[in-house]
Amino acid sequence: MSEDNKVEERGIAAVGNTAPGAQAKGRVVIIVVAVLGIVGLTALTWKSEKKKEDKPEIAVKTGAVRGLDVAQVRQTEAPPAETKPAEPEERKVEVEDKMSEAARRAPVIAFRGTTKAAAQASDAAADPGVRQPGKMFEDNPLRSKLQATPITGVTASAITNMHMVVPQGTHIPCVLESAISSDQPGFVTCIVQRDVLSASGQVVLMEKGTQVTGEYQNGIERGQGRIFVLWSRARTSTGVIVNLASPATDAVGRAGFDGKIDHKFWERFGGALLLSIVKDGGAYLAGLSQQSGQTIQLNSTQASANNAAAIAVENSINIKPTLYKNQGELVSIFVARDLDFSSVYDLRRTETRTQIYDRTVSGDLSRTPPPPRK
């Protein structure tokens, strides 16, 4: 073998099979380099932090010097022959620098200060569960349960003359003299069927045959079966007029009048049904024409029929039903207030207290009273 081949073999053997001592030395070198890098990085970081800490000191010093008056700066720039007066200013600057440095290093955080009372008030407002002085809990369920229902007292009063008053709550039977149709508002009259007695039950205040006038409004809502009537005035056979302002009831006291109700079904839906029939008839004719081999186009006609049906339903759906009440039916008047006749009637006793007075008398009391009723 030649020497070149020997060198190449030795080189390959050195790379492939490294001695243990060489590996240990390589590890030591790597560790030393890593330690040096860490130390260097630490030194650089510490220097940069130190420079950052030194910068506020310079700013404070410059700020302190800039904060001096103009007159003081001019004196330092052009000092007089005697430099003694400048010493207090330098000391002042040094004192300010020390105070600024101390303030900067002090562990105090500046914030907008508030008084203790204001802080407590803000905390109480933020927390609804905190008791606030002078204010009750509005959302406290116990507070609402402790409030009693205010009940006002009522003072009793007496009817001064029970012989002259028709009390509230009296039912007066009456027969309709005119019929009622609720399509339009109007008036209605009825005739009282018996004498109306006073609260004492001894004086006739409204004679049999008294005519009562009332009024009603037009229309009733769908689903309603009664109409409201208000009796406004009564006129007795002797010419006495009294304002009633009392509601009408039926013979057993139910409010309002019942009667025959026309729901006007055909007026509300008849037009729409007719148009639907026309539409279906046109479709049927179109089908027959197709079977016979002839084609009739009714698209526009059908569309017009649909639109017309929708318009007809929209215009007629709000038609109100009509109530009809025949004349001659028995109704009633519910007296809603005390009716006082003392301003038009005077009394004269003709029988004992247990008997009913024949009738009230007005005007001259010296005339002879009528004979008692048997």
BELMO-V783787 format. One record per residue. N is the residue number from 0. RES is the residue in three letters. PSI is psi in whole degrees, 0 to 359 (NA if undefined). OMEGA is omega in degrees with one decimal (NA if undefined). D_FIRST is the distance of its C-alpha to the first C-alpha in whole Angstrom. Layout:
n-><N | N>
res-><RES | RES>
psi-><PSI | PSI>
omega-><OMEGA | OMEGA>
d_first-><D_FIRST | D_FIRST>
This chain:
n-><0 | 1 | 2 | 3 | 4 | 5 | 6 | 7 | 8 | 9 | 10 | 11 | 12 | 13 | 14 | 15 | 16 | 17 | 18 | 19 | 20 | 21 | 22 | 23 | 24 | 25 | 26 | 27 | 28 | 29 | 30 | 31 | 32 | 33 | 34 | 35 | 36 | 37 | 38 | 39 | 40 | 41 | 42 | 43 | 44 | 45 | 46 | 47 | 48 | 49 | 50 | 51 | 52 | 53 | 54 | 55 | 56 | 57 | 58 | 59 | 60 | 61 | 62 | 63 | 64 | 65 | 66 | 67 | 68 | 69 | 70 | 71 | 72 | 73 | 74 | 75 | 76 | 77 | 78 | 79 | 80 | 81 | 82 | 83 | 84 | 85 | 86 | 87 | 88 | 89 | 90 | 91 | 92 | 93 | 94 | 95 | 96 | 97 | 98 | 99 | 100 | 101 | 102 | 103 | 104 | 105 | 106 | 107 | 108 | 109 | 110 | 111 | 112 | 113 | 114 | 115 | 116 | 117 | 118 | 119 | 120 | 121 | 122 | 123 | 124 | 125 | 126 | 127 | 128 | 129 | 130 | 131 | 132 | 133 | 134 | 135 | 136 | 137 | 138 | 139 | 140 | 141 | 142 | 143 | 144 | 145 | 146 | 147 | 148 | 149 | 150 | 151 | 152 | 153 | 154 | 155 | 156 | 157 | 158 | 159 | 160 | 161 | 162 | 163 | 164 | 165 | 166 | 167 | 168 | 169 | 170 | 171 | 172 | 173 | 174 | 175 | 176 | 177 | 178 | 179 | 180 | 181 | 182 | 183 | 184 | 185 | 186 | 187 | 188 | 189 | 190 | 191 | 192 | 193 | 194 | 195 | 196 | 197 | 198 | 199 | 200 | 201 | 202 | 203 | 204 | 205 | 206 | 207 | 208 | 209 | 210 | 211 | 212 | 213 | 214 | 215 | 216 | 217 | 218 | 219 | 220 | 221 | 222 | 223 | 224 | 225 | 226 | 227 | 228 | 229 | 230 | 231 | 232 | 233 | 234 | 235 | 236 | 237 | 238 | 239 | 240 | 241 | 242 | 243 | 244 | 245 | 246 | 247 | 248 | 249 | 250 | 251 | 252 | 253 | 254 | 255 | 256 | 257 | 258 | 259 | 260 | 261 | 262 | 263 | 264 | 265 | 266 | 267 | 268 | 269 | 270 | 271 | 272 | 273 | 274 | 275 | 276 | 277 | 278 | 279 | 280 | 281 | 282 | 283 | 284 | 285 | 286 | 287 | 288 | 289 | 290 | 291 | 292 | 293 | 294 | 295 | 296 | 297 | 298 | 299 | 300 | 301 | 302 | 303 | 304 | 305 | 306 | 307 | 308 | 309 | 310 | 311 | 312 | 313 | 314 | 315 | 316 | 317 | 318 | 319 | 320 | 321 | 322 | 323 | 324 | 325 | 326 | 327 | 328 | 329 | 330 | 331 | 332 | 333 | 334 | 335 | 336 | 337 | 338 | 339 | 340 | 341 | 342 | 343 | 344 | 345 | 346 | 347 | 348 | 349 | 350 | 351 | 352 | 353 | 354 | 355 | 356 | 357 | 358 | 359 | 360 | 361 | 362 | 363 | 364 | 365 | 366 | 367 | 368 | 369 | 370 | 371 | 372 | 373>
res-><MET | SER | GLU | ASP | ASN | LYS | VAL | GLU | GLU | ARG | GLY | ILE | ALA | ALA | VAL | GLY | ASN | THR | ALA | PRO | GLY | ALA | GLN | ALA | LYS | GLY | ARG | VAL | VAL | ILE | ILE | VAL | VAL | ALA | VAL | LEU | GLY | ILE | VAL | GLY | LEU | THR | ALA | LEU | THR | TRP | LYS | SER | GLU | LYS | LYS | LYS | GLU | ASP | LYS | PRO | GLU | ILE | ALA | VAL | LYS | THR | GLY | ALA | VAL | ARG | GLY | LEU | ASP | VAL | ALA | GLN | VAL | ARG | GLN | THR | GLU | ALA | PRO | PRO | ALA | GLU | THR | LYS | PRO | ALA | GLU | PRO | GLU | GLU | ARG | LYS | VAL | GLU | VAL | GLU | ASP | LYS | MET | SER | GLU | ALA | ALA | ARG | ARG | ALA | PRO | VAL | ILE | ALA | PHE | ARG | GLY | THR | THR | LYS | ALA | ALA | ALA | GLN | ALA | SER | ASP | ALA | ALA | ALA | ASP | PRO | GLY | VAL | ARG | GLN | PRO | GLY | LYS | MET | PHE | GLU | ASP | ASN | PRO | LEU | ARG | SER | LYS | LEU | GLN | ALA | THR | PRO | ILE | THR | GLY | VAL | THR | ALA | SER | ALA | ILE | THR | ASN | MET | HIS | MET | VAL | VAL | PRO | GLN | GLY | THR | HIS | ILE | PRO | CYS | VAL | LEU | GLU | SER | ALA | ILE | SER | SER | ASP | GLN | PRO | GLY | PHE | VAL | THR | CYS | ILE | VAL | GLN | ARG | ASP | VAL | LEU | SER | ALA | SER | GLY | GLN | VAL | VAL | LEU | MET | GLU | LYS | GLY | THR | GLN | VAL | THR | GLY | GLU | TYR | GLN | ASN | GLY | ILE | GLU | ARG | GLY | GLN | GLY | ARG | ILE | PHE | VAL | LEU | TRP | SER | ARG | ALA | ARG | THR | SER | THR | GLY | VAL | ILE | VAL | ASN | LEU | ALA | SER | PRO | ALA | THR | ASP | ALA | VAL | GLY | ARG | ALA | GLY | PHE | ASP | GLY | LYS | ILE | ASP | HIS | LYS | PHE | TRP | GLU | ARG | PHE | GLY | GLY | ALA | LEU | LEU | LEU | SER | ILE | VAL | LYS | ASP | GLY | GLY | ALA | TYR | LEU | ALA | GLY | LEU | SER | GLN | GLN | SER | GLY | GLN | THR | ILE | GLN | LEU | ASN | SER | THR | GLN | ALA | SER | ALA | ASN | ASN | ALA | ALA | ALA | ILE | ALA | VAL | GLU | ASN | SER | ILE | ASN | ILE | LYS | PRO | THR | LEU | TYR | LYS | ASN | GLN | GLY | GLU | LEU | VAL | SER | ILE | PHE | VAL | ALA | ARG | ASP | LEU | ASP | PHE | SER | SER | VAL | TYR | ASP | LEU | ARG | ARG | THR | GLU | THR | ARG | THR | GLN | ILE | TYR | ASP | ARG | THR | VAL | SER | GLY | ASP | LEU | SER | ARG | THR | PRO | PRO | PRO | PRO | ARG | LYS>
psi-><146 | 170 | 326 | 319 | 325 | 321 | 315 | 320 | 319 | 320 | 320 | 321 | 325 | 324 | 316 | 325 | 90 | 142 | 153 | 327 | 322 | 321 | 320 | 319 | 320 | 320 | 319 | 318 | 317 | 318 | 318 | 318 | 319 | 318 | 317 | 321 | 318 | 317 | 318 | 318 | 321 | 319 | 318 | 317 | 319 | 322 | 318 | 321 | 323 | 322 | 320 | 323 | 330 | 335 | 316 | 328 | 319 | 320 | 321 | 319 | 314 | 321 | 321 | 321 | 321 | 333 | 354 | 158 | 159 | 323 | 322 | 320 | 318 | 324 | 323 | 327 | 321 | 77 | 146 | 186 | 323 | 122 | 8 | 320 | 341 | 345 | 316 | 325 | 318 | 321 | 322 | 319 | 319 | 319 | 318 | 323 | 318 | 319 | 320 | 319 | 319 | 320 | 324 | 323 | 346 | 138 | 59 | 134 | 125 | 139 | 167 | 116 | 147 | 155 | 165 | 320 | 319 | 322 | 317 | 321 | 319 | 321 | 320 | 323 | 325 | 326 | 109 | 343 | 355 | 133 | 124 | 132 | 136 | 9 | 129 | 161 | 115 | 332 | 17 | 119 | 332 | 324 | 320 | 329 | 339 | 357 | 122 | 153 | 121 | 125 | 117 | 146 | 153 | 131 | 127 | 148 | 162 | 145 | 122 | 321 | 98 | 344 | 347 | 13 | 132 | 112 | 160 | 142 | 359 | 136 | 127 | 111 | 144 | 145 | 130 | 134 | 338 | 150 | 167 | 134 | 124 | 8 | 325 | 149 | 152 | 190 | 159 | 148 | 155 | 164 | 128 | 136 | 352 | 167 | 139 | 120 | 163 | 180 | 331 | 344 | 16 | 353 | 134 | 116 | 329 | 115 | 161 | 135 | 1 | 135 | 132 | 134 | 138 | 180 | 158 | 158 | 165 | 147 | 146 | 153 | 156 | 132 | 345 | 148 | 9 | 155 | 141 | 133 | 137 | 121 | 124 | 322 | 148 | 141 | 119 | 172 | 340 | 3 | 9 | 130 | 136 | 136 | 124 | 306 | 52 | 147 | 158 | 147 | 171 | 190 | 337 | 8 | 6 | 136 | 139 | 175 | 138 | 178 | 191 | 131 | 128 | 110 | 351 | 53 | 314 | 326 | 329 | 320 | 358 | 317 | 318 | 320 | 319 | 317 | 325 | 321 | 318 | 320 | 314 | 324 | 320 | 321 | 323 | 317 | 323 | 322 | 320 | 321 | 324 | 324 | 326 | 1 | 0 | 143 | 125 | 122 | 116 | 24 | 313 | 324 | 318 | 320 | 319 | 323 | 320 | 315 | 319 | 322 | 319 | 318 | 320 | 317 | 320 | 323 | 333 | 354 | 335 | 10 | 128 | 149 | 164 | 136 | 134 | 131 | 124 | 153 | 157 | 356 | 150 | 127 | 188 | 159 | 124 | 110 | 117 | 353 | 160 | 131 | 114 | 122 | 13 | 340 | 347 | 345 | 148 | 157 | 153 | 125 | 131 | 343 | 181 | 172 | 341 | 354 | 157 | 134 | 142 | 318 | 156 | 149 | 143 | 153 | 228 | 122 | 356 | 350 | 161 | 129 | 155 | 159 | 151 | 155 | 137 | NA>
omega-><179.6 | -179.7 | 179.2 | 179.8 | 178.5 | 179.2 | 179.8 | 179.6 | 177.7 | 178.4 | 179.8 | 179.5 | 179.8 | -179.5 | -175.5 | -174.9 | -179.4 | -178.6 | 178.9 | 178.8 | 178.6 | 178.1 | 179.1 | 178.1 | 178.8 | 178.5 | 179.2 | 179.8 | -179.7 | -179.7 | 179.7 | 179.8 | 178.9 | 179.1 | 178.4 | 178.3 | 179.2 | 179.4 | 179.6 | 178.7 | 177.7 | 179.9 | 179.3 | 178.8 | -179.1 | 178.3 | 180.0 | 177.1 | 178.8 | 177.7 | 178.7 | 178.4 | -179.2 | -177.3 | 178.0 | 178.4 | 178.7 | 179.8 | 179.7 | -179.8 | 179.5 | 177.5 | 179.3 | 179.4 | 179.1 | -179.5 | 178.4 | 177.2 | -179.9 | -179.5 | 179.6 | 179.4 | 178.7 | 178.6 | 179.3 | 179.2 | 179.9 | -177.9 | 176.5 | -178.3 | 178.8 | -176.1 | -178.0 | -179.5 | -179.1 | -177.6 | 178.4 | 179.3 | 178.6 | 177.8 | 178.3 | 178.1 | 179.4 | 178.6 | 178.6 | 177.4 | 179.5 | 179.0 | 178.2 | 178.9 | 179.0 | 178.4 | 179.5 | -177.6 | -177.3 | -179.5 | -178.9 | 178.6 | -179.7 | 177.5 | -178.4 | -172.3 | 174.1 | 179.4 | -178.6 | -179.9 | 179.2 | 178.2 | 178.2 | 179.4 | 179.1 | 177.2 | 179.8 | 178.3 | 179.7 | -178.7 | -178.2 | -179.1 | -179.3 | -179.3 | 178.5 | -179.4 | 177.2 | -177.7 | 179.6 | 178.4 | -178.3 | -178.4 | 179.9 | -178.7 | -179.9 | -179.2 | 178.8 | 179.5 | -179.3 | 179.6 | 179.5 | 177.3 | -179.5 | -179.7 | -179.6 | 178.4 | -179.6 | 179.2 | 179.8 | 177.2 | -176.6 | 173.5 | -173.5 | -178.0 | -177.4 | 177.4 | -173.5 | -174.4 | 166.6 | -170.9 | 175.5 | -179.6 | 179.1 | 175.9 | -179.4 | 178.3 | -174.1 | 179.3 | -178.3 | 177.5 | 179.8 | 179.4 | -176.9 | 169.9 | -172.4 | 176.5 | -179.3 | 174.5 | -178.8 | -179.0 | 179.4 | 179.1 | 176.2 | -178.3 | 179.1 | -172.4 | 179.1 | 176.6 | 178.3 | -176.3 | 177.8 | 179.0 | 178.2 | -178.3 | -175.6 | -176.3 | 174.8 | -178.3 | 177.2 | -174.3 | 172.0 | -176.4 | 176.6 | 179.8 | -179.2 | -179.5 | 178.3 | -179.3 | 178.6 | 178.7 | -176.5 | 170.3 | 170.4 | -178.6 | 177.3 | -177.1 | 177.7 | 179.9 | -178.4 | 178.6 | -178.1 | 178.5 | 179.2 | 174.8 | -172.3 | -173.3 | 176.3 | 179.3 | -178.3 | 179.5 | 177.7 | 177.5 | 177.9 | -179.1 | 178.2 | 177.2 | -176.3 | -175.9 | -175.0 | -177.7 | 177.3 | 176.4 | 174.6 | -173.3 | -178.6 | 173.2 | 177.2 | -175.0 | 178.0 | 178.7 | 168.8 | -179.5 | 177.8 | -175.4 | 174.0 | -178.1 | 175.8 | -178.6 | -176.9 | 176.5 | -177.4 | -173.4 | -177.5 | -179.7 | 179.3 | 178.3 | 179.2 | 178.8 | 177.1 | 177.8 | 177.7 | 179.2 | 179.5 | 176.7 | 177.1 | 177.8 | 178.7 | 177.9 | 178.0 | 177.5 | 177.3 | -179.7 | 177.9 | 178.2 | 179.6 | 179.3 | 178.2 | -177.9 | 177.7 | 179.9 | 179.3 | -176.5 | -178.6 | 178.8 | 178.8 | 178.3 | 178.2 | 178.6 | 177.7 | 179.3 | -179.9 | 178.6 | 178.6 | 179.7 | -179.7 | 179.0 | -179.3 | -177.6 | -174.7 | -176.2 | -177.1 | 176.9 | -177.2 | 175.8 | -178.2 | 176.5 | 178.5 | 177.4 | -175.7 | 174.7 | 179.2 | 179.8 | -177.5 | 176.7 | -177.2 | 176.5 | 176.2 | -177.7 | -174.6 | -179.6 | 177.9 | 178.8 | -175.9 | 179.9 | -175.8 | -179.0 | -176.8 | -175.9 | 168.1 | -175.8 | 170.9 | -175.8 | 179.0 | -179.1 | 177.9 | -176.2 | -179.5 | -178.8 | 177.0 | 175.7 | -178.2 | -176.4 | 173.2 | 177.9 | 179.0 | 177.0 | -173.9 | -179.9 | -176.9 | -179.2 | -176.7 | -179.4 | 178.7 | 179.8 | -179.0 | 179.6 | 179.7 | NA>
d_first-><0 | 4 | 7 | 8 | 7 | 7 | 11 | 11 | 11 | 13 | 16 | 16 | 17 | 19 | 21 | 21 | 22 | 25 | 26 | 30 | 31 | 29 | 31 | 35 | 34 | 34 | 37 | 39 | 38 | 40 | 43 | 44 | 43 | 46 | 48 | 48 | 49 | 52 | 53 | 53 | 55 | 57 | 58 | 58 | 61 | 63 | 63 | 64 | 67 | 68 | 69 | 70 | 73 | 74 | 75 | 78 | 79 | 79 | 81 | 83 | 84 | 84 | 86 | 88 | 89 | 90 | 92 | 94 | 97 | 97 | 100 | 97 | 94 | 96 | 97 | 94 | 93 | 96 | 97 | 100 | 100 | 100 | 97 | 99 | 100 | 96 | 95 | 97 | 95 | 92 | 93 | 94 | 90 | 88 | 91 | 90 | 86 | 86 | 89 | 86 | 83 | 85 | 86 | 83 | 81 | 84 | 83 | 86 | 86 | 89 | 91 | 94 | 97 | 99 | 102 | 102 | 105 | 103 | 100 | 102 | 104 | 101 | 99 | 102 | 102 | 99 | 99 | 102 | 103 | 103 | 107 | 109 | 112 | 115 | 113 | 114 | 111 | 112 | 109 | 110 | 112 | 114 | 116 | 117 | 118 | 120 | 122 | 126 | 127 | 130 | 133 | 136 | 139 | 142 | 146 | 148 | 151 | 154 | 156 | 159 | 161 | 160 | 163 | 162 | 158 | 156 | 153 | 149 | 148 | 151 | 151 | 153 | 154 | 154 | 155 | 153 | 155 | 153 | 150 | 146 | 143 | 140 | 139 | 141 | 142 | 145 | 148 | 150 | 153 | 154 | 158 | 158 | 159 | 161 | 162 | 160 | 161 | 160 | 158 | 161 | 162 | 165 | 165 | 165 | 163 | 161 | 164 | 163 | 163 | 161 | 158 | 155 | 153 | 149 | 146 | 142 | 139 | 138 | 135 | 133 | 130 | 128 | 128 | 131 | 135 | 137 | 138 | 139 | 143 | 144 | 148 | 149 | 153 | 156 | 160 | 163 | 166 | 168 | 165 | 163 | 160 | 157 | 153 | 151 | 147 | 146 | 144 | 145 | 144 | 145 | 148 | 146 | 144 | 141 | 140 | 141 | 142 | 141 | 142 | 141 | 137 | 136 | 132 | 133 | 130 | 131 | 131 | 128 | 126 | 128 | 127 | 123 | 124 | 126 | 123 | 121 | 123 | 123 | 119 | 119 | 122 | 120 | 117 | 119 | 120 | 117 | 116 | 119 | 118 | 114 | 116 | 118 | 116 | 117 | 115 | 117 | 115 | 116 | 113 | 115 | 118 | 116 | 114 | 118 | 119 | 116 | 117 | 120 | 120 | 118 | 120 | 123 | 122 | 121 | 124 | 126 | 124 | 126 | 129 | 131 | 133 | 137 | 139 | 143 | 145 | 149 | 152 | 154 | 151 | 152 | 149 | 150 | 149 | 147 | 149 | 146 | 148 | 152 | 154 | 157 | 161 | 163 | 163 | 165 | 167 | 169 | 171 | 174 | 174 | 176 | 175 | 174 | 171 | 170 | 171 | 169 | 170 | 172 | 170 | 169 | 172 | 171 | 174 | 177 | 177 | 181 | 181 | 182 | 179 | 178 | 179 | 177 | 174 | 175>
